[in-house]
Amino acid sequence: LCFNYKRKNMLPKILESEKVNFLVKDSYGNTCPFIFADTPLAKRLSGLTQIMDDLLHAKELIQLVSTVEEGEIQYSLWMSAVVTYGKCFATAKGRKIKLEEKHIKDTCPDALSFHKDLMELRNEFFAHAGNNDYELSNVAVILSHDLNNKAVIGVNHINIKKRGVTDEFITPFSHLCSELYKVVEKLGKPVLENVLKEYRSKNIDELYLLSEKQT
């Protein structure tokens, strides 16, 4: 088996691809020039919007579980939802911001225990190998059924894994994502206003020149 993996060729960075074109339109449908903001405030706003997107995506994924019957698809949706939710609480290079347990305590304290279970599920079952309540994996030594001729006749592997979840999991998960989305949205509003204020104080002609260079 020859596995030829060339990272740069197979996984190009999105902003390095010549095929990526960005269009920004106003409420009337007019295409507008724009620039990529790179100030600390703008980066904070970007991190918050990424968290909002992850929470929305996690909620959409978990709600899809009840729409499919195939166990493997349910498992994949469940795993993706939990891992995506976990991203919001993980330190990530570039994002510079993450949710904390205090955000849950402030807005939905009754959900803190459920949140901890989610993070354990992510860390011990989906993201890393560990002992957990969702998977049983054992080697079974098989003995002869003939008690007059007792012997070890073989070895087999038994692996039982939980494949999906019910509404008892889906409903609180969806609710928690919605409540945290509101928290992040509230945190982002003053940051957005400050980014607008920051860039409105800059030289407008220089901003248009920068837009031409970036696009």
C-alpha positions as semicolon CSV with decimal commas, in nm:
position;residue;x (nm);y (nm);z (nm)
1;L;0,000;0,000;0,000
2;C;0,145;0,334;-0,108
3;F;0,006;0,632;0,079
4;N;0,128;0,951;-0,080
5;Y;0,005;1,241;0,130
6;K;0,101;1,591;0,020
7;R;-0,050;1,832;0,267
8;K;-0,017;2,152;0,067
9;N;-0,163;1,999;-0,248
10;M;-0,450;1,811;-0,085
11;L;-0,552;2,068;0,177
12;P;-0,489;2,415;0,036
13;K;-0,560;2,706;0,265
14;I;-0,883;2,865;0,155
15;L;-0,743;3,217;0,125
16;E;-0,452;3,092;-0,086
17;S;-0,678;2,939;-0,349
18;E;-0,723;3,142;-0,666
19;K;-1,070;2,995;-0,708
20;V;-1,210;3,163;-0,397
21;N;-1,399;3,483;-0,464
22;F;-1,577;3,684;-0,197
23;L;-1,876;3,903;-0,271
24;V;-2,032;4,140;-0,018
25;K;-2,368;4,296;-0,100
26;D;-2,576;4,559;0,077
27;S;-2,948;4,527;0,153
28;Y;-3,029;4,652;-0,199
29;G;-2,817;4,387;-0,369
30;N;-2,530;4,616;-0,466
31;T;-2,186;4,456;-0,466
32;C;-1,967;4,652;-0,223
33;P;-1,590;4,678;-0,182
34;F;-1,460;4,549;0,150
35;I;-1,145;4,485;0,348
36;F;-1,040;4,210;0,588
37;A;-1,013;4,371;0,932
38;D;-0,712;4,263;1,134
39;T;-0,721;4,470;1,452
40;P;-0,746;4,300;1,795
41;L;-1,109;4,408;1,821
42;A;-1,190;4,265;1,480
43;K;-1,018;3,937;1,567
44;R;-1,222;3,915;1,887
45;L;-1,541;3,970;1,687
46;S;-1,431;3,703;1,439
47;G;-1,377;3,455;1,723
48;L;-1,721;3,527;1,866
49;T;-1,890;3,480;1,528
50;Q;-1,706;3,150;1,482
51;I;-1,840;3,030;1,817
52;M;-2,193;3,134;1,716
53;D;-2,155;2,944;1,390
54;D;-2,032;2,633;1,574
55;L;-2,324;2,644;1,819
56;L;-2,573;2,679;1,536
57;H;-2,406;2,397;1,344
58;A;-2,402;2,168;1,651
59;K;-2,773;2,228;1,707
60;E;-2,854;2,154;1,342
61;L;-2,650;1,833;1,351
62;I;-2,811;1,693;1,666
63;Q;-3,160;1,770;1,537
64;L;-3,084;1,569;1,223
65;V;-3,029;1,254;1,432
66;S;-3,402;1,192;1,473
67;T;-3,459;1,224;1,097
68;V;-3,247;0,922;1,000
69;E;-3,273;0,553;1,087
70;E;-2,928;0,425;0,990
71;G;-2,720;0,368;1,303
72;E;-2,390;0,472;1,148
73;I;-2,535;0,800;1,021
74;Q;-2,692;0,871;1,360
75;Y;-2,357;0,804;1,525
76;S;-2,174;1,035;1,282
77;L;-2,423;1,318;1,338
78;W;-2,411;1,271;1,715
79;M;-2,032;1,271;1,718
80;S;-2,009;1,576;1,491
81;A;-2,258;1,767;1,708
82;V;-2,071;1,697;2,032
83;V;-1,725;1,764;1,886
84;T;-1,844;2,090;1,727
85;Y;-2,000;2,197;2,058
86;G;-1,674;2,117;2,236
87;K;-1,480;2,345;2,001
88;C;-1,656;2,642;2,159
89;F;-1,490;2,565;2,494
90;A;-1,145;2,472;2,363
91;T;-0,844;2,696;2,325
92;A;-0,771;2,731;1,955
93;K;-0,488;2,900;1,771
94;G;-0,620;3,210;1,601
95;R;-0,961;3,223;1,767
96;K;-0,825;3,384;2,088
97;I;-1,157;3,344;2,266
98;K;-1,367;3,060;2,401
99;L;-1,667;2,993;2,617
100;E;-1,623;2,909;2,985
101;E;-1,838;2,723;3,236
102;K;-1,927;3,059;3,392
103;H;-2,125;3,143;3,078
104;I;-2,344;2,840;3,146
105;K;-2,375;2,924;3,516
106;D;-2,489;3,276;3,428
107;T;-2,748;3,185;3,169
108;C;-2,851;2,822;3,226
109;P;-2,714;2,693;3,560
110;D;-2,929;2,378;3,556
111;A;-2,746;2,269;3,239
112;L;-2,397;2,271;3,393
113;S;-2,405;1,901;3,479
114;F;-2,525;1,818;3,127
115;H;-2,246;2,033;2,982
116;K;-1,985;1,846;3,186
117;D;-2,124;1,518;3,056
118;L;-2,096;1,653;2,702
119;M;-1,733;1,749;2,749
120;E;-1,655;1,410;2,901
121;L;-1,833;1,245;2,609
122;R;-1,623;1,448;2,368
123;N;-1,293;1,389;2,546
124;E;-1,331;1,025;2,650
125;F;-1,542;0,877;2,373
126;F;-1,525;1,077;2,051
127;A;-1,196;1,266;2,054
128;H;-0,978;1,029;2,256
129;A;-0,971;0,669;2,365
130;G;-1,075;0,611;2,724
131;N;-1,299;0,419;2,960
132;N;-1,656;0,541;2,931
133;D;-2,021;0,445;2,960
134;Y;-2,079;0,446;2,585
135;E;-1,851;0,169;2,470
136;L;-1,771;-0,184;2,586
137;S;-1,466;-0,352;2,438
138;N;-1,341;-0,687;2,564
139;V;-1,156;-0,995;2,446
140;A;-1,366;-1,306;2,508
141;V;-1,190;-1,637;2,572
142;I;-1,428;-1,905;2,444
143;L;-1,462;-2,230;2,635
144;S;-1,597;-2,558;2,507
145;H;-1,964;-2,623;2,578
146;D;-1,884;-2,988;2,643
147;L;-1,824;-3,006;3,016
148;N;-1,682;-3,356;2,976
149;N;-1,408;-3,220;2,751
150;K;-1,327;-2,882;2,901
151;A;-1,097;-2,672;2,682
152;V;-1,023;-2,327;2,553
153;I;-1,139;-2,335;2,194
154;G;-1,085;-1,981;2,077
155;V;-1,060;-1,610;2,134
156;N;-1,293;-1,342;2,001
157;H;-1,340;-0,971;2,035
158;I;-1,663;-0,819;2,164
159;N;-1,720;-0,450;2,090
160;I;-2,048;-0,283;2,180
161;K;-2,081;0,087;2,101
162;K;-2,370;0,327;2,148
163;R;-2,473;0,447;1,802
164;G;-2,730;0,716;1,858
165;V;-2,937;0,916;2,105
166;T;-3,300;0,990;2,180
167;D;-3,498;1,307;2,245
168;E;-3,384;1,288;2,609
169;F;-3,043;1,396;2,481
170;I;-3,142;1,593;2,171
171;T;-3,382;1,835;2,345
172;P;-3,149;1,962;2,623
173;F;-2,855;1,970;2,383
174;S;-3,049;2,188;2,138
175;H;-3,169;2,414;2,419
176;L;-2,819;2,460;2,558
177;C;-2,683;2,552;2,214
178;S;-2,961;2,809;2,171
179;E;-2,903;2,967;2,512
180;L;-2,527;2,990;2,461
181;Y;-2,583;3,138;2,115
182;K;-2,776;3,422;2,281
183;V;-2,491;3,473;2,528
184;V;-2,229;3,501;2,255
185;E;-2,456;3,723;2,044
186;K;-2,489;3,960;2,342
187;L;-2,112;3,958;2,395
188;G;-2,057;4,036;2,029
189;K;-2,285;4,339;1,994
190;P;-2,061;4,592;2,172
191;V;-1,754;4,447;1,999
192;L;-1,921;4,493;1,660
193;E;-2,009;4,852;1,747
194;N;-1,650;4,919;1,852
195;V;-1,514;4,770;1,530
196;L;-1,743;5,000;1,331
197;K;-1,631;5,297;1,540
198;E;-1,267;5,198;1,498
199;Y;-1,280;5,178;1,119
200;R;-1,503;5,481;1,076
201;S;-1,227;5,682;1,243
202;K;-0,975;5,576;0,977
203;N;-0,903;5,758;0,652
204;I;-1,179;5,650;0,415
205;D;-0,967;5,685;0,099
206;E;-0,700;5,461;0,247
207;L;-0,961;5,199;0,327
208;Y;-1,080;5,197;-0,036
209;L;-0,720;5,165;-0,158
210;L;-0,666;4,875;0,080
211;S;-0,982;4,712;-0,053
212;E;-0,843;4,726;-0,408
213;K;-0,520;4,560;-0,293
214;Q;-0,693;4,282;-0,103
215;T;-0,938;4,190;-0,375
